[in-house]
Amino acid sequence: NKFMKQPKKLFLIVLTSYFIVLGVNIAGNYKYYAAGNDWHYSVFFCLFMTTLGWTGGMLLHYLFFKNVQWTVKPTQKLLTGVLLFAIYGFAMMVGTMKAMILLFHAPEQSTQDYIYNCTYSILFTVIIGLMVSGQQFLLHLKKSIEDNEQMKQEMIQSQYETLKSQVNPHFLFNSLN
């Protein structure tokens, strides 16, 4: 994976993700925080979800996308990848909300809160899944095109060598005559 080979780049991407998530959190909950409500739970929750999202997303990439042959049934594989990311987003959100209740004695959330939070989690993970799938598809498409071009060049070279080997004996025979 190119990100694993470039840890500095990966670190900057993850750090940027944290800043974006915190910025969205602060902007979305500004009135709640300005009213004097506790922001620690929300900030910890966002950072934890971002970390979990990154690690799980990289694991999904390693297990699913890395070995996918995109030239065979690409639409089906794209939809499967998006579905995997959606399921992961749902499980990640529900699991984290339950863990916050068990570990930090946070109040139990309403069904509406679960639906709201899971919808956002699924949306974000599907967007990330589409980006990962699209990137993998384009990389495999590029490699396929390069392989095809190389095969054409080798075929042309082979045809040239065949013609050359056919012409040389006739030329030599005609010259000797």
C-alpha positions as CSV (number, residue, x, y, z in Angstrom):
1,N,0.0,0.0,0.0
2,K,1.4,3.4,-1.0
3,F,0.3,5.0,2.3
4,M,2.2,2.4,4.4
5,K,5.3,3.2,2.4
6,Q,4.9,6.9,3.1
7,P,4.2,7.2,6.9
8,K,4.7,11.0,6.9
9,K,2.0,11.4,4.2
10,L,-0.3,9.1,6.1
11,F,0.3,11.0,9.3
12,L,-0.6,14.3,7.6
13,I,-3.8,12.8,6.0
14,V,-4.9,11.5,9.4
15,L,-4.1,14.7,11.2
16,T,-6.0,16.7,8.5
17,S,-8.9,14.3,9.0
18,Y,-8.9,15.0,12.8
19,F,-8.9,18.8,12.2
20,I,-11.8,18.5,9.7
21,V,-13.8,16.3,12.0
22,L,-13.2,18.6,14.9
23,G,-14.1,21.6,12.8
24,V,-17.4,20.1,11.7
25,N,-18.1,19.0,15.3
26,I,-17.5,22.5,16.7
27,A,-19.5,24.2,13.9
28,G,-22.4,21.8,14.2
29,N,-22.5,21.8,18.0
30,Y,-21.5,25.4,18.6
31,K,-24.8,26.5,20.2
32,Y,-24.7,23.4,22.4
33,Y,-21.2,24.1,23.6
34,A,-21.9,27.9,24.0
35,A,-24.8,27.1,26.3
36,G,-22.2,25.6,28.7
37,N,-22.8,22.0,28.0
38,D,-19.9,19.4,28.2
39,W,-17.9,19.2,25.1
40,H,-15.4,16.5,26.3
41,Y,-17.7,13.6,25.4
42,S,-18.4,14.9,21.9
43,V,-14.8,15.7,21.1
44,F,-13.6,12.3,22.4
45,F,-16.3,10.6,20.5
46,C,-15.4,12.3,17.2
47,L,-11.7,11.6,17.6
48,F,-12.4,8.0,18.5
49,M,-14.7,7.5,15.5
50,T,-12.2,9.1,13.2
51,T,-9.5,6.8,14.4
52,L,-11.8,3.8,14.2
53,G,-12.9,4.8,10.8
54,W,-9.3,5.1,9.5
55,T,-8.1,1.8,11.0
56,G,-11.3,-0.1,9.9
57,G,-11.2,1.5,6.5
58,M,-7.6,0.5,6.0
59,L,-8.4,-3.0,7.1
60,L,-11.3,-3.2,4.7
61,H,-9.0,-1.9,2.0
62,Y,-6.4,-4.6,2.8
63,L,-8.9,-7.4,3.0
64,F,-11.2,-6.6,0.2
65,F,-10.0,-4.0,-2.3
66,K,-6.3,-4.9,-2.5
67,N,-6.9,-8.2,-4.2
68,V,-10.0,-7.3,-6.3
69,Q,-9.7,-7.8,-10.0
70,W,-11.7,-4.8,-11.3
71,T,-11.7,-5.9,-14.9
72,V,-14.3,-8.7,-14.1
73,K,-17.7,-7.4,-13.0
74,P,-16.5,-4.0,-11.8
75,T,-20.1,-2.7,-11.0
76,Q,-20.8,-5.6,-8.8
77,K,-17.5,-5.2,-7.0
78,L,-18.1,-1.5,-6.6
79,L,-21.5,-2.1,-5.0
80,T,-20.1,-4.8,-2.8
81,G,-17.4,-2.5,-1.6
82,V,-19.9,0.3,-0.9
83,L,-22.2,-2.2,1.0
84,L,-19.2,-3.3,3.1
85,F,-18.4,0.3,4.0
86,A,-22.0,1.0,4.8
87,I,-22.2,-2.1,7.1
88,Y,-18.9,-1.1,8.7
89,G,-20.2,2.5,9.3
90,F,-23.4,1.2,10.9
91,A,-21.5,-1.3,13.1
92,M,-18.9,1.2,14.1
93,M,-21.4,3.8,15.2
94,V,-23.6,1.5,17.1
95,G,-20.6,-0.2,18.7
96,T,-19.1,3.1,19.7
97,M,-22.3,4.5,21.1
98,K,-22.8,1.3,23.2
99,A,-19.1,1.4,24.3
100,M,-19.5,5.0,25.5
101,I,-22.5,4.0,27.6
102,L,-20.6,1.0,29.1
103,L,-17.2,2.6,29.6
104,F,-18.0,6.2,30.4
105,H,-21.5,5.8,31.7
106,A,-22.9,8.1,29.1
107,P,-26.6,8.4,29.0
108,E,-28.5,5.9,26.8
109,Q,-29.4,7.5,23.5
110,S,-32.8,7.5,21.9
111,T,-33.7,5.5,18.8
112,Q,-33.8,8.8,16.9
113,D,-30.2,9.6,18.0
114,Y,-29.1,6.1,16.8
115,I,-30.8,6.6,13.5
116,Y,-29.3,10.1,13.1
117,N,-25.8,9.1,14.1
118,C,-25.8,5.9,12.0
119,T,-27.1,7.8,9.0
120,Y,-24.1,10.2,9.2
121,S,-21.7,7.3,9.9
122,I,-23.0,5.3,6.9
123,L,-22.9,8.4,4.7
124,F,-19.3,9.2,5.6
125,T,-18.1,5.6,5.3
126,V,-19.9,5.1,1.9
127,I,-18.2,8.3,0.6
128,I,-14.9,7.1,1.7
129,G,-15.7,3.7,0.3
130,L,-16.5,5.2,-3.1
131,M,-13.3,7.2,-3.1
132,V,-11.2,4.0,-2.2
133,S,-13.2,1.9,-4.8
134,G,-12.8,4.6,-7.4
135,Q,-9.1,4.9,-6.8
136,Q,-8.6,1.2,-6.9
137,F,-10.7,0.9,-10.1
138,L,-8.7,3.6,-11.8
139,L,-5.3,2.1,-10.7
140,H,-6.4,-1.3,-12.1
141,L,-7.7,0.3,-15.3
142,K,-4.5,2.1,-15.8
143,K,-2.5,-1.0,-15.2
144,S,-4.7,-3.0,-17.6
145,I,-4.3,-0.4,-20.3
146,E,-0.5,-0.4,-19.8
147,D,-0.4,-4.2,-19.9
148,N,-2.5,-4.1,-23.1
149,E,-0.1,-1.7,-24.7
150,Q,2.9,-3.7,-23.7
151,M,1.3,-6.8,-25.1
152,K,0.6,-5.0,-28.4
153,Q,4.2,-3.8,-28.6
154,E,5.4,-7.4,-27.9
155,M,3.1,-8.7,-30.6
156,I,4.3,-6.2,-33.1
157,Q,8.0,-7.0,-32.2
158,S,7.3,-10.7,-32.6
159,Q,5.6,-10.1,-36.0
160,Y,8.6,-8.0,-37.1
161,E,11.1,-10.7,-36.0
162,T,9.0,-13.4,-37.8
163,L,9.0,-11.4,-41.0
164,K,12.7,-10.6,-40.6
165,S,13.5,-14.3,-40.2
166,Q,11.4,-15.1,-43.3
167,V,13.0,-12.4,-45.5
168,N,16.7,-13.0,-44.5
169,P,17.0,-16.6,-45.9
170,H,15.2,-15.6,-49.2
171,F,17.5,-12.6,-49.6
172,L,20.6,-14.7,-48.9
173,F,19.4,-17.4,-51.3
174,N,18.6,-14.9,-54.1
175,S,21.9,-13.1,-53.6
176,L,23.9,-16.4,-53.9
177,N,22.0,-17.3,-57.1
